[in-house]
């Protein structure tokens, strides 16, 4: 293990393999853009961006109008003394000192550990010891610590990890800006021992609160901090949740929270070890069973009709929805002038569609391009040949009678089973305003898996990646909350569509969808990108597929100029779902410039 840890590039490669759980004979990740997870320069980046020196001294002298107490809950079991010291010293050395450190010792047979704990308790009266007669499992051990906690907020810290000195200062600052925050978390990275210190690698730059992403995986993880009043109201978990006890708590807490806030700063350090799921997802196979149980509980709380299915990545799950009731969907299709292409689309749709409560509305330049049998049976809208994309979609929507609207071109087709059912299922979740499938080029490369709206660009994410590549943090396999999505296969509730005013017809491409999604978000709706439905377009991927300057040619300069005119100053605020520590001009989740 030591020799393996000493090989830094080998470790980066191994970490990527294990996290992605991905093997593809024809695809070599080293040819892809270097994302934040694999960037060997990250250690230097972190040193430049962490708080130190004068900043930390100024924080120690700062005072807040509200100074909540944070209770750290740390279950200990056979904890090596060096790990204990790293963890405890990082907590007790916080620049914001209103805290208590609750240490739950489940190793009474270890006299050295017990002596070290007693020494900490004598040294600092903020340390509270909970001595157990033996190990009860991580969930029950945690419960014992919670019973002893007295703070306003509860922080959950693993015994072999540690935090930055300004962690609580950042949390307290956020709470003083908005006292309605009930759950907090932060960015994190992994650390390995290196020449008497630590080397930082593989950062997890997280989005703002993403409820649907949280249904796929515990992306929040650390430093999970929950208002104690919510913790006290939780149903008492038991040993069935061992390995995913934090995930179970998060799903419950976020469903009860008024606000959830992510500090976009690397404040938590996850120590690499073979016993940790950080680098070895197979180290705790029971955690997968408990994670499924936690998701099942969340589905029951929301009365959701869905099965949990595998994603192909360890500890990451998807949902397969069942659609009941009398919900109806209207599929609005913009057609070109080629009669054969229109006929192919109608034939494909009728042969593959499995959802009965559906109407197909073809927006055509003239009736002559439609198959004769469709003219007699189907619905269609006549539009002039020069009508813009969103003019066609709006005309079709006004003729629709469905509860949901789906928009696409006649040059596209779904590749996955039950696409309408799955899109409706996700779109029927409370608060969802739009859902889009993963869009692929004809050669199987990704065209769009969400759209980011940043200070530098409005850009498609993951463009050019192979369909089966998992992406940064494996998020291409997960439900993804986004600022916007592409229009191909987009589903939206009809009520929300007309409430938002439909599409702005001045736009020509996906920037117009971004505009529509922003108006939905301003009305309180969320936008979701799903990996379980895929739509294929006829065009092939660009040859220079990873060139950021070429990847958004379909996001026209005219559209972006009109967008900025319509939304002055919005892009300068950044994209809440695209972490500020990432390069704001790259759709490949790369570390921001030094």
ChimeraX attribute file (.defattr): number of C-alpha atoms within 10 A of each C-alpha:
attribute: neighborCount
match mode: 1-to-1
recipient: residues
	/A:1	7
	/A:2	7
	/A:3	7
	/A:4	11
	/A:5	16
	/A:6	14
	/A:7	11
	/A:8	16
	/A:9	14
	/A:10	12
	/A:11	17
	/A:12	17
	/A:13	15
	/A:14	15
	/A:15	21
	/A:16	20
	/A:17	15
	/A:18	17
	/A:19	21
	/A:20	21
	/A:21	15
	/A:22	16
	/A:23	12
	/A:24	10
	/A:25	5
	/A:26	7
	/A:27	13
	/A:28	10
	/A:29	17
	/A:30	9
	/A:31	8
	/A:32	14
	/A:33	18
	/A:34	16
	/A:35	21
	/A:36	24
	/A:37	25
	/A:38	22
	/A:39	18
	/A:40	17
	/A:41	13
	/A:42	21
	/A:43	17
	/A:44	13
	/A:45	16
	/A:46	18
	/A:47	11
	/A:48	11
	/A:49	12
	/A:50	14
	/A:51	18
	/A:52	13
	/A:53	7
	/A:54	9
	/A:55	12
	/A:56	17
	/A:57	12
	/A:58	10
	/A:59	17
	/A:60	15
	/A:61	9
	/A:62	11
	/A:63	12
	/A:64	12
	/A:65	6
	/A:66	12
	/A:67	16
	/A:68	16
	/A:69	18
	/A:70	26
	/A:71	28
	/A:72	26
	/A:73	26
	/A:74	24
	/A:75	26
	/A:76	23
	/A:77	19
	/A:78	14
	/A:79	16
	/A:80	13
	/A:81	14
	/A:82	10
	/A:83	15
	/A:84	22
	/A:85	17
	/A:86	15
	/A:87	20
	/A:88	23
	/A:89	15
	/A:90	17
	/A:91	24
	/A:92	19
	/A:93	13
	/A:94	20
	/A:95	22
	/A:96	27
	/A:97	16
	/A:98	17
	/A:99	24
	/A:100	23
	/A:101	25
	/A:102	24
	/A:103	26
	/A:104	26
	/A:105	25
	/A:106	23
	/A:107	18
	/A:108	16
	/A:109	11
	/A:110	13
	/A:111	10
	/A:112	12
	/A:113	20
	/A:114	16
	/A:115	11
	/A:116	13
	/A:117	22
	/A:118	14
	/A:119	12
	/A:120	19
	/A:121	16
	/A:122	11
	/A:123	10
	/A:124	12
	/A:125	10
	/A:126	17
	/A:127	21
	/A:128	23
	/A:129	18
	/A:130	16
	/A:131	17
	/A:132	14
	/A:133	10
	/A:134	13
	/A:135	17
	/A:136	13
	/A:137	17
	/A:138	19
	/A:139	20
	/A:140	19
	/A:141	25
	/A:142	22
	/A:143	17
	/A:144	19
	/A:145	23
	/A:146	22
	/A:147	10
	/A:148	16
	/A:149	20
	/A:150	15
	/A:151	19
	/A:152	15
	/A:153	22
	/A:154	25
	/A:155	25
	/A:156	19
	/A:157	23
	/A:158	17
	/A:159	23
	/A:160	23
	/A:161	19
	/A:162	24
	/A:163	24
	/A:164	19
	/A:165	23
	/A:166	23
	/A:167	24
	/A:168	22
	/A:169	21
	/A:170	19
	/A:171	20
	/A:172	22
	/A:173	17
	/A:174	16
	/A:175	20
	/A:176	16
	/A:177	10
	/A:178	12
	/A:179	13
	/A:180	12
	/A:181	17
	/A:182	22
	/A:183	26
	/A:184	24
	/A:185	27
	/A:186	26
	/A:187	23
	/A:188	26
	/A:189	22
	/A:190	21
	/A:191	22
	/A:192	19
	/A:193	14
	/A:194	12
	/A:195	8
	/A:196	6
	/A:197	9
	/A:198	14
	/A:199	16
	/A:200	24
	/A:201	27
	/A:202	22
	/A:203	25
	/A:204	22
	/A:205	26
	/A:206	26
	/A:207	24
	/A:208	21
	/A:209	21
	/A:210	21
	/A:211	17
	/A:212	21
	/A:213	24
	/A:214	22
	/A:215	24
	/A:216	25
	/A:217	22
	/A:218	19
	/A:219	20
	/A:220	24
	/A:221	18
	/A:222	23
	/A:223	23
	/A:224	19
	/A:225	26
	/A:226	26
	/A:227	19
	/A:228	21
	/A:229	13
	/A:230	18
	/A:231	18
	/A:232	11
	/A:233	11
	/A:234	13
	/A:235	9
	/A:236	11
	/A:237	15
	/A:238	13
	/A:239	15
	/A:240	17
	/A:241	25
	/A:242	21
	/A:243	21
	/A:244	25
	/A:245	21
	/A:246	20
	/A:247	25
	/A:248	23
	/A:249	21
	/A:250	23
	/A:251	19
	/A:252	20
	/A:253	21
	/A:254	19
	/A:255	15
	/A:256	15
	/A:257	16
	/A:258	12
	/A:259	15
	/A:260	21
	/A:261	19
	/A:262	21
	/A:263	20
	/A:264	20
	/A:265	22
	/A:266	21
	/A:267	23
	/A:268	25
	/A:269	24
	/A:270	24
	/A:271	21
	/A:272	19
	/A:273	16
	/A:274	12
	/A:275	12
	/A:276	15
	/A:277	19
	/A:278	17
	/A:279	21
	/A:280	19
	/A:281	20
	/A:282	16
	/A:283	14
	/A:284	15
	/A:285	13
	/A:286	14
	/A:287	21
	/A:288	20
	/A:289	16
	/A:290	20
	/A:291	26
	/A:292	22
	/A:293	17
	/A:294	23
	/A:295	23
	/A:296	18
	/A:297	15
	/A:298	17
	/A:299	18
	/A:300	11
	/A:301	11
	/A:302	12
	/A:303	10
	/A:304	17
	/A:305	14
	/A:306	18
	/A:307	13
	/A:308	17
	/A:309	13
	/A:310	14
	/A:311	19
	/A:312	16
	/A:313	17
	/A:314	20
	/A:315	21
	/A:316	24
	/A:317	24
	/A:318	23
	/A:319	23
	/A:320	18
	/A:321	18
	/A:322	15
	/A:323	19
	/A:324	9
	/A:325	6
	/A:326	9
	/A:327	13
	/A:328	17
	/A:329	26
	/A:330	23
	/A:331	24
	/A:332	29
	/A:333	28
	/A:334	25
	/A:335	25
	/A:336	18
	/A:337	14
	/A:338	14
	/A:339	15
	/A:340	13
	/A:341	16
	/A:342	23
	/A:343	17
	/A:344	13
	/A:345	18
	/A:346	19
	/A:347	13
	/A:348	13
	/A:349	15
	/A:350	10
	/A:351	9
	/A:352	15
	/A:353	15
	/A:354	14
	/A:355	14
	/A:356	10
	/A:357	13
	/A:358	19
	/A:359	18
	/A:360	20
	/A:361	23
	/A:362	28
	/A:363	28
	/A:364	25
	/A:365	21
	/A:366	16
	/A:367	16
	/A:368	12
	/A:369	18
	/A:370	24
	/A:371	17
	/A:372	12
	/A:373	8
	/A:374	15
	/A:375	14
	/A:376	8
	/A:377	8
	/A:378	15
	/A:379	16
	/A:380	21
	/A:381	20
	/A:382	14
	/A:383	20
	/A:384	11
	/A:385	13
	/A:386	9
	/A:387	11
	/A:388	16
	/A:389	19
	/A:390	22
	/A:391	21
	/A:392	27
	/A:393	24
	/A:394	21
	/A:395	17
	/A:396	27
	/A:397	26
	/A:398	12
	/A:399	14
	/A:400	21
	/A:401	14
	/A:402	19
	/A:403	17
	/A:404	25
	/A:405	28
	/A:406	28
	/A:407	23
	/A:408	20
	/A:409	21
	/A:410	22
	/A:411	18
	/A:412	20
	/A:413	20
	/A:414	22
	/A:415	14
	/A:416	15
	/A:417	14
	/A:418	18
	/A:419	21
	/A:420	23
	/A:421	20
	/A:422	23
	/A:423	28
	/A:424	25
	/A:425	20
	/A:426	27
	/A:427	22
	/A:428	19
	/A:429	14
	/A:430	10
	/A:431	13
	/A:432	21
	/A:433	28
	/A:434	31
	/A:435	32
	/A:436	30
	/A:437	29
	/A:438	25
	/A:439	30
	/A:440	28
	/A:441	22
	/A:442	16
	/A:443	15
	/A:444	17
	/A:445	22
	/A:446	25
	/A:447	30
	/A:448	26
	/A:449	28
	/A:450	29
	/A:451	26
	/A:452	26
	/A:453	26
	/A:454	24
	/A:455	15
	/A:456	13
	/A:457	18
	/A:458	25
	/A:459	27
	/A:460	27
	/A:461	23
	/A:462	28
	/A:463	27
	/A:464	24
	/A:465	25
	/A:466	20
	/A:467	22
	/A:468	16
	/A:469	21
	/A:470	21
	/A:471	21
	/A:472	22
	/A:473	21
	/A:474	20
	/A:475	19
	/A:476	23
	/A:477	25
	/A:478	26
	/A:479	26
	/A:480	25
	/A:481	25
	/A:482	25
	/A:483	24
	/A:484	33
	/A:485	31
	/A:486	25
	/A:487	25
	/A:488	25
	/A:489	30
	/A:490	21
	/A:491	26
	/A:492	26
	/A:493	21
	/A:494	22
	/A:495	13
	/A:496	20
	/A:497	22
	/A:498	13
	/A:499	12
	/A:500	18
	/A:501	12
	/A:502	20
	/A:503	23
	/A:504	14
	/A:505	15
	/A:506	15
	/A:507	22
	/A:508	18
	/A:509	17
	/A:510	24
	/A:511	28
	/A:512	25
	/A:513	22
	/A:514	24
	/A:515	19
	/A:516	22
	/A:517	26
	/A:518	20
	/A:519	20
	/A:520	25
	/A:521	19
	/A:522	10
	/A:523	14
	/A:524	11
	/A:525	17
	/A:526	25
	/A:527	25
	/A:528	29
	/A:529	30
	/A:530	25
	/A:531	20
	/A:532	20
	/A:533	21
	/A:534	22
	/A:535	21
	/A:536	24
	/A:537	20
	/A:538	13
	/A:539	13
	/A:540	13
	/A:541	20
	/A:542	15
	/A:543	9
	/A:544	11
	/A:545	18
	/A:546	19
	/A:547	15
	/A:548	17
	/A:549	11
	/A:550	12
	/A:551	22
	/A:552	19
	/A:553	10
	/A:554	14
	/A:555	19
	/A:556	16
	/A:557	12
	/A:558	12
	/A:559	18
	/A:560	16
	/A:561	11
	/A:562	16
	/A:563	20
	/A:564	12
	/A:565	11
	/A:566	11
	/A:567	12
	/A:568	10
	/A:569	11
	/A:570	15
	/A:571	17
	/A:572	11
	/A:573	11
	/A:574	17
	/A:575	21
	/A:576	20
	/A:577	20
	/A:578	22
	/A:579	24
	/A:580	19
	/A:581	19
	/A:582	19
	/A:583	19
	/A:584	25
	/A:585	19
	/A:586	26
	/A:587	28
	/A:588	24
	/A:589	24
	/A:590	20
	/A:591	24
	/A:592	16
	/A:593	9
	/A:594	10
